[in-house]
Amino acid sequence: KREEEMKAWLLGKLYVPSIIISIEENGKVYRLMERIRGKDLSSPCFLETPSLLLDLCAKAFESLSSVDISGCPSHRSLDICLKEAEERVEKNLVDVEDTDPSTFGKGGFSSPEKLLEWLMDNKPKEEKSFIHGDFCLPNIILGENGDIGFIDLGRSGVGDKYNDIALLSRSLKSNFSGHYNGGKQYPGYREEMLYERLGIRKDEEKVRYYLLLDELF
């Protein structure tokens, strides 16, 4: 429902698929959406050309940052996200097997509860902007018309821009290193290239914080 609301609000602000029809039945929502014709940024043609991919990522980030947040119906402040994370932890919805190996266990946190406690005690200062919320390469599409499109907007809204920066940084690293794409590695990418292209200095602490927060979702 949140994704449906955000797509309706974003029409005319960003290139997002419109919803043709949505039906709720027996506690489930069935939705037919327009298709954004093009290629998502995890496609090999982009990974083979790091400079082009980073230009497109920067264009996507700038498009999100340019959205006027006044009147935005979704707020993704840390307090709200941590409340949702707390509910997920309480309901045992966190899959610790589907996280970075260093997050839990030896050298990491002993449990999702301990991670949540750390996140609540170490909240960074937020830099408010419109964010995607799951800003990874498969959710960014270069349309056939040359515009940058966005899908999977259920976690979008007003939040800290470093939430998007952290997830994009991880997505780039994972795709170039062969974590996805059947293990195929692509040369020519260094993490510093992203921050150079965005024109910002990497905040190591905030990147780590938002990557850890994402482990609870």
Protein Blocks (a to p, Z undefined) as FASTA:
>chain_A
ZZmmmmmmmgojaccdddfbdcdeehiacddddddedddfkbfklmmmmmlmmmmmmmmm
mmmmmpcfehpabdcbfklmmmmmmmmmmnopacfklccfklgcehiafbfklmmmmmmm
mcccddddddehiacfklpccdfkopacdehjllgccddfklmmmmmmmmmmmmmnopgg
nopacehiafklmmmmnopacdfklmmmmmmmmmmZZ
